[in-house]
Amino acid sequence: MDKLLRKLSSFAQHLAHGPDNGNDSPDGEHDGDQSLPAPTRSWLDSLTCSRLRTVDIYTTALTHRSVVNDHPGTRDSNQRLEFLGDAVLDLVISEHLYRTFPESDEGKLSSNRSKIVNRKSLASFAARIALGQHLLVGESADEKKIRSSESALADAFESLVGAVYLDLGLSATREFIERHIVAHLDLRRLDAIEHNHKSRLIEYAQSHQIEPPVYTVIAEEGAEHEKTFTVEVSFEGAPLGRGTAGRKKDAEQLAARTALSVLENKADD
């Protein structure tokens, strides 16, 4: 976890001094403060419970890639921030689960994290804060569809987390995640629920009229009492994802999660 934190900090410093940020004005505010409408600025202030410092980073976080498609070179989309926000979410949620479930092994912790940090869940968190209403969408795109799209909302939520991290730091980001994600979770109930990635993958196969997914153990490592299993899932001979955990069942769920992500990304292309 310390290693990941160091990488995040290094990446944040790189972005903060890179071309995306522009020049700071003398009073410490970013020159692009007016790039956000007043209602969006007020909305962000209420979400973060803090005075924003580098407002342009939030403009980027709210910019759907359709804007860049319509106006090449005018503005970055939120895709790079999505990458950073995903890593920050994994770190904060992992730490929270680690402290909440001291009896859980790595596989169980990973399974619980994937119940929280996934496209469907993140989209629901985004909808709860009305994030779709504040997205910047290109003229050529179906604005109504994008503002309610599970994929667009999940990506924007991760991007917003990345922006809060760059602007306000890890402590404020942890508070943001706890306020807008953790506070709405029943973690004990979540821990007791069997993960449904495998079920969703079967539903996908049925809806597309293809053979059910096949799970294959491709590696077993470690002593008998501390083995780890790597499982690969495939559709009609084509591998789609792998997962590694201390139980075959958990490894299958992680493999199914990866496969679903691959399939969802293909559907968005």
ABEGO torsion letter per residue (X at the ends): XAAAAAAAAAAAAAAAABAAAEBBBAAGBBAAAAABBAAAAAAAAAAAGBBBABAAAAAAAABBAAAAAABBGABBBAAAAAAAAAAAAAAAAAAAAAAABAABBAAAAAAAAAAABBAAAAAAAAAAAGAAAABBBBAABBAAAAAABAAAAAAAAAAAAAAAAAAAEAAAAAAAAAAAAAAABBAAAAAABBBAAAAAAAAAAAAAGBBBBBBBBABBBEBAAABBBBBBBBBGGBBABBBBBABAAAAAAAAAAAAAAAAAAAAAX
